[in-house]
Amino acid sequence: MPRISVIVPAYQVQAYLGECLDSVLDQSFRDFELIGVDDCSPDGSGEIFDEYARKDERVRVLHLTENVGLGRARNAGIDVATGDYLLFLDSDDTLTPARCKRSRTGWSRPAARTCWCTTTPAPTGTAGWCAAATPGSSRRSARTARPARRSSPSPSARNCWAC
């Protein structure tokens, strides 16, 4: 079982998807699965996922039969995820180098089973939104987000306390 399940839903992002997937597969931390969720995209996003899956066994693809939107596409990825932790990545974004490795810091915190946060600066004292589920709770309960605390007071800080 992989340590992290990286869930990447995609809809009409053919121009960005390759760079997004490369940023995940190039991580120094290698114990993850990448779940590409093709949200019935009319462009070549599904085929790009399939191509990456053929080249790397860590990539799994889920092709949805109808467009369900970002939230439900993420939920479909959660349903097939096998990792201990979830990491959500929008398909037009990229991970910074060593992002997965840095996330391990938050795993050592008590009761942090699943966490995510935005990567854009937010008002002082927050880092967008973060959610965490306690061990033993279902992954679905992690959808209730709360303001995330910052590890530093800097407005440009980009990671929450669990990440």
VOBA-1610 file (N, C-alpha, C; in pm, whole numbers, padded with zeros to 5 digits, always signed):
BEGIN
Met+00084-00117+00000Met+00000+00000+00000Met+00089+00124+00000Pro+00062+00220-00089Pro+00145+00340-00093Pro+00119+00431+00027Arg+00215+00512+00058Arg+00203+00605+00169Arg+00107+00720+00136Ile+00113+00771+00011Ile+00030+00884-00030Ile-00048+00847-00155Ser-00173+00886-00160Ser-00252+00881-00283Ser-00267+01025-00331Val-00209+01055-00446Val-00220+01188-00505Val-00336+01182-00604Ile-00440+01262-00580Ile-00560+01260-00663Ile-00562+01384-00751Val-00565+01360-00883Val-00563+01468-00980Val-00685+01457-01071Pro-00791+01533-01042Pro-00906+01534-01133Pro-00876+01626-01253Ala-00932+01591-01370Ala-00902+01671-01489Ala-01025+01688-01576Tyr-01045+01812-01621Tyr-01149+01845-01718Tyr-01098+01961-01803Gln-01079+01937-01930Gln-01032+02036-02026Gln-00903+02105-01982Val-00804+02027-01946Val-00675+02082-01904Val-00559+02019-01981Gln-00587+01974-02100Gln-00487+01907-02182Gln-00356+01986-02190Ala-00364+02117-02199Ala-00244+02200-02213Ala-00156+02200-02089Tyr-00212+02171-01973Tyr-00138+02180-01847Tyr-00110+02045-01783Leu-00182+01944-01822Leu-00181+01817-01749Leu-00045+01749-01746Gly+00028+01750-01855Gly+00159+01685-01858Gly+00255+01744-01755Glu+00258+01876-01747Glu+00345+01942-01650Glu+00303+01908-01507Cys+00172+01901-01485Cys+00121+01865-01352Cys+00167+01724-01314Leu+00146+01629-01403Leu+00183+01490-01374Leu+00333+01474-01358Asp+00411+01543-01441Asp+00556+01537-01427Asp+00600+01588-01290Ser+00533+01692-01240Ser+00572+01747-01110Ser+00547+01647-00997Val+00451+01560-01015Val+00425+01456-00914Val+00525+01342-00930Leu+00542+01294-01051Leu+00628+01178-01074Leu+00775+01208-01050Asp+00815+01335-01054Asp+00954+01374-01030Asp+00986+01400-00883Gln+00892+01373-00794Gln+00916+01394-00651Gln+01027+01302-00600Ser+01106+01351-00505Ser+01210+01266-00445Ser+01149+01158-00357Phe+01036+01186-00297Phe+00961+01087-00219Phe+00886+01000-00319Arg+00907+00870-00320Arg+00857+00783-00425Arg+00742+00692-00383Asp+00707+00691-00255Asp+00606+00597-00205Asp+00466+00657-00218Phe+00418+00664-00342Phe+00286+00721-00366Phe+00222+00654-00488Glu+00091+00671-00497Glu+00018+00638-00618Glu-00042+00768-00669Leu-00050+00781-00799Leu-00113+00897-00860Leu-00243+00850-00923Ile-00354+00903-00878Ile-00484+00865-00932Ile-00532+00979-01021Gly-00531+00955-01150Gly-00582+01053-01245Gly-00730+01028-01267Val-00811+01129-01244Val-00956+01116-01263Val-00996+01198-01385Asp-01026+01127-01494Asp-01073+01192-01616Asp-01222+01218-01599Asp-01258+01346-01578Asp-01397+01384-01553Asp-01473+01397-01686Cys-01466+01293-01768Cys-01533+01288-01898Cys-01493+01410-01982Ser-01365+01441-01981Ser-01315+01559-02050Ser-01321+01540-02202Pro-01370+01642-02275Pro-01380+01630-02420Pro-01247+01649-02493Asp-01144+01697-02423Asp-01014+01713-02487Asp-00931+01586-02467Gly-00803+01593-02478Gly-00718+01475-02467Gly-00669+01443-02327Ser-00732+01498-02225Ser-00686+01475-02087Ser-00685+01327-02050Gly-00790+01255-02084Gly-00797+01112-02052Gly-00686+01034-02118Glu-00657+01066-02243Glu-00550+00997-02315Glu-00413+01028-02255Ile-00395+01151-02206Ile-00268+01187-02140Ile-00252+01103-02014Phe-00357+01091-01934Phe-00351+01004-01816Phe-00313+00862-01856Asp-00379+00810-01960Asp-00351+00672-02005Asp-00206+00655-02046Glu-00152+00754-02116Glu-00012+00748-02159Glu+00083+00742-02039Tyr+00057+00824-01939Tyr+00141+00823-01819Tyr+00126+00690-01743Ala+00006+00635-01741Ala-00016+00507-01672Ala+00061+00394-01740Arg+00071+00400-01872Arg+00148+00298-01945Arg+00297+00306-01912Lys+00346+00425-01882Lys+00489+00446-01857Lys+00529+00429-01711Asp+00434+00446-01618Asp+00468+00442-01476Asp+00360+00366-01400Glu+00400+00260-01332Glu+00303+00174-01263Glu+00238+00242-01142Arg+00292+00353-01097Arg+00230+00425-00985Arg+00106+00505-01028Val+00087+00520-01159Val-00026+00599-01210Val-00144+00507-01238Arg-00259+00543-01180Arg-00385+00473-01206Arg-00483+00574-01263Val-00566+00530-01355Val-00659+00622-01420Val-00801+00576-01397Leu-00885+00672-01365Leu-01027+00648-01348Leu-01099+00736-01451His-01168+00673-01546His-01243+00746-01648His-01390+00751-01607Leu-01440+00870-01577Leu-01581+00885-01541Leu-01665+00888-01669Thr-01785+00834-01662Thr-01871+00824-01780Thr-01951+00950-01807Glu-01955+01042-01710Glu-02019+01172-01729Glu-01943+01275-01649Asn-01952+01401-01691Asn-01887+01509-01620Asn-01963+01536-01491Val-01892+01524-01378Val-01957+01539-01248Val-01905+01660-01169Gly-01805+01728-01219Gly-01750+01843-01149Gly-01634+01807-01058Leu-01561+01909-01017Leu-01438+01889-00940Leu-01458+01812-00810Gly-01556+01851-00731Gly-01576+01786-00600Gly-01608+01638-00613Arg-01702+01605-00698Arg-01740+01464-00714Arg-01630+01384-00784Ala-01552+01448-00871Ala-01439+01379-00932Ala-01334+01346-00825Arg-01308+01440-00735Arg-01216+01412-00624Arg-01270+01297-00539Asn-01400+01300-00511Asn-01460+01193-00431Asn-01443+01058-00497Ala-01456+01053-00630Ala-01435+00927-00703Ala-01291+00879-00684Gly-01197+00972-00684Gly-01057+00936-00658Gly-01036+00884-00518Ile-01104+00947-00421Ile-01096+00901-00281Ile-01144+00757-00271Asp-01252+00726-00343Asp-01311+00592-00334Asp-01216+00482-00378Val-01122+00511-00468Val-01029+00407-00516Val-00890+00421-00457Ala-00868+00526-00377Ala-00735+00549-00318Ala-00700+00440-00218Thr-00573+00399-00219Thr-00526+00296-00126Thr-00417+00349-00033Gly-00374+00472-00051Gly-00267+00527+00031Gly-00312+00557+00173Asp-00214+00572+00260Asp-00242+00609+00398Asp-00288+00754+00408Tyr-00241+00839+00318Tyr-00271+00981+00319Tyr-00316+01024+00179Leu-00396+01130+00174Leu-00444+01184+00048Leu-00380+01319+00022Leu-00348+01344-00104Leu-00300+01474-00146Leu-00378+01511-00271Phe-00451+01622-00268Phe-00530+01668-00381Phe-00449+01770-00459Leu-00447+01753-00591Leu-00374+01847-00677Leu-00461+01878-00797Asp-00489+02007-00817Asp-00563+02047-00935Asp-00475+02025-01058Ser-00538+01985-01166Ser-00463+01944-01286Ser-00397+02059-01360Asp-00427+02181-01326Asp-00357+02294-01388Asp-00253+02353-01292Asp-00222+02281-01184Asp-00121+02323-01087Asp-00006+02222-01088Thr+00102+02257-01020Thr+00216+02166-01008Thr+00261+02160-00862Leu+00328+02051-00828Leu+00388+02039-00695Leu+00529+02095-00701Thr+00570+02162-00594Thr+00707+02207-00586Thr+00795+02084-00557Pro+00922+02090-00597Pro+01011+01977-00569Pro+01012+01946-00419Ala+01012+01820-00385Ala+01017+01771-00247Ala+00889+01800-00169Arg+00778+01836-00234Arg+00652+01865-00164Arg+00604+01745-00085Cys+00606+01628-00146Cys+00559+01508-00075Cys+00649+01474+00043Lys+00777+01494+00026Lys+00870+01468+00136Lys+00844+01562+00253Arg+00817+01691+00224Arg+00789+01787+00330Arg+00657+01755+00401Ser+00562+01695+00330Ser+00433+01662+00391Ser+00449+01562+00505Arg+00553+01481+00500Arg+00573+01381+00605Arg+00585+01443+00743Thr+00628+01569+00752Thr+00640+01637+00880Thr+00506+01640+00952Gly+00399+01669+00879Gly+00266+01676+00938Gly+00213+01541+00982Trp+00259+01434+00921Trp+00208+01302+00955Trp+00244+01261+01097Ser+00351+01318+01149Ser+00393+01280+01284Ser+00309+01347+01391Arg+00226+01444+01352Arg+00141+01513+01449Arg+00026+01421+01489Pro-00010+01421+01617Pro-00121+01337+01662Pro-00249+01372+01587Ala-00323+01271+01552Ala-00456+01282+01491Ala-00456+01338+01349Ala-00341+01358+01287Ala-00339+01406+01148Ala-00335+01286+01056Arg-00448+01250+01000Arg-00453+01137+00908Arg-00459+01186+00764Thr-00537+01286+00738Thr-00551+01340+00604Thr-00548+01490+00613Cys-00468+01555+00531Cys-00465+01700+00535Cys-00444+01755+00395Trp-00496+01875+00374Trp-00467+01946+00251Trp-00484+02094+00275Cys-00420+02173+00192Cys-00431+02317+00207Cys-00410+02382+00072Thr-00448+02509+00063Thr-00424+02581-00060Thr-00277+02617-00067Thr-00231+02653-00184Thr-00091+02690-00200Thr-00078+02838-00234Thr-00182+02914-00209Thr-00175+03058-00233Thr-00173+03130-00099Pro-00106+03244-00093Pro-00102+03318+00033Pro-00242+03358+00078Ala-00263+03359+00206Ala-00392+03396+00265Ala-00364+03497+00376Pro-00469+03554+00436Pro-00446+03651+00545Pro-00361+03594+00657Thr-00291+03680+00727Thr-00204+03637+00837Thr-00280+03547+00933Gly-00216+03436+00969Gly-00276+03342+01062Gly-00346+03227+00992Thr-00356+03231+00861Thr-00418+03120+00788Thr-00334+03086+00666Ala-00357+02970+00614Ala-00293+02930+00488Ala-00401+02868+00402Gly-00505+02943+00377Gly-00615+02891+00299Gly-00700+02800+00385Trp-00727+02682+00337Trp-00809+02587+00412Trp-00737+02456+00425Cys-00752+02394+00539Cys-00690+02266+00565Cys-00793+02177+00633Ala-00786+02050+00607Ala-00876+01958+00675Ala-00797+01839+00722Ala-00836+01784+00831Ala-00769+01665+00883Ala-00873+01571+00941Ala-00855+01444+00918Ala-00943+01344+00975Ala-00863+01268+01080Thr-00927+01231+01186Thr-00858+01157+01290Thr-00846+01011+01249Pro-00743+00942+01299Pro-00729+00800+01267Pro-00855+00723+01304Gly-00895+00633+01218Gly-01013+00553+01242Gly-01140+00613+01184Ser-01137+00742+01150Ser-01256+00801+01088Ser-01250+00774+00938Ser-01363+00786+00873Ser-01364+00761+00729Ser-01300+00877+00657Arg-01247+00851+00538Arg-01188+00957+00457Arg-01293+01060+00421Arg-01417+01018+00408Arg-01521+01113+00370Arg-01539+01222+00476Ser-01511+01194+00601Ser-01526+01296+00705Ser-01422+01405+00691Ala-01319+01383+00613Ala-01214+01483+00597Ala-01258+01599+00509Arg-01376+01592+00452Arg-01420+01699+00364Arg-01461+01826+00438Thr-01477+01820+00568Thr-01512+01940+00644Thr-01384+02017+00672Ala-01368+02129+00605Ala-01244+02206+00616Ala-01256+02312+00724Arg-01143+02355+00772Arg-01137+02462+00871Arg-01019+02551+00833Pro-01016+02674+00883Pro-00900+02757+00852Pro-00773+02691+00902Ala-00670+02696+00821Ala-00543+02634+00858Ala-00455+02732+00932Arg-00377+02682+01026Arg-00281+02765+01097Arg-00151+02769+01019Arg-00078+02875+01033Arg+00052+02890+00968Arg+00163+02847+01060Ser+00267+02796+01001Ser+00385+02764+01080Ser+00469+02890+01103Ser+00443+02995+01026Ser+00511+03122+01047Ser+00411+03234+01021Pro+00433+03351+01077Pro+00337+03459+01060Pro+00349+03530+00924Ser+00443+03491+00842Ser+00465+03558+00715Ser+00346+03540+00621Pro+00297+03650+00559Pro+00186+03638+00465Pro+00220+03553+00344Ser+00347+03532+00317Ser+00383+03452+00200Ser+00403+03304+00234Ala+00387+03267+00362Ala+00399+03127+00399Ala+00294+03046+00324Arg+00330+02929+00275Arg+00240+02856+00187Arg+00196+02719+00241Asn+00243+02679+00354Asn+00206+02547+00404Asn+00135+02558+00538Cys+00036+02472+00560Cys-00034+02474+00688Cys+00046+02392+00790Trp-00001+02389+00911Trp+00072+02321+01019Trp+00087+02172+00993Ala-00006+02111+00923Ala+00001+01966+00901Ala+00079+01932+00777Cys+00104+02028+00691Cys+00173+01999+00566Cys+00314+02041+00576
//
